[in-house]
Amino acid sequence: MTDINISTSHDHKRNRGFHRDGIFGGIYSLVFLGALIYYLQHATSFWSVVLGIFKAIFWPAVLMYKVLELLKM
């Protein structure tokens, strides 16, 4: 019986990480995937693929900065 309790508490600890980001983690993931697909479709060389990956990583942060900058008015 103690083995079941140990594995249950271990599973509970492992699943806590999925709820930490909440809805914003999902939104960031969708924005990242959309930007990645967009930049990779327009890539014509290896370096434009590499640049597209970096742009897809940082583009959501820049977008959020601009939105918050507009709301600051």
Buried (B, 14 or more C-beta within 10 A) or exposed (E): EEEEEEEEEEEEEEEEEEEEEEEEEEEBEEBBEEBBEBBEEEBEEEEBEEEBBEBBEEBBEEEBEEEEEEEEE
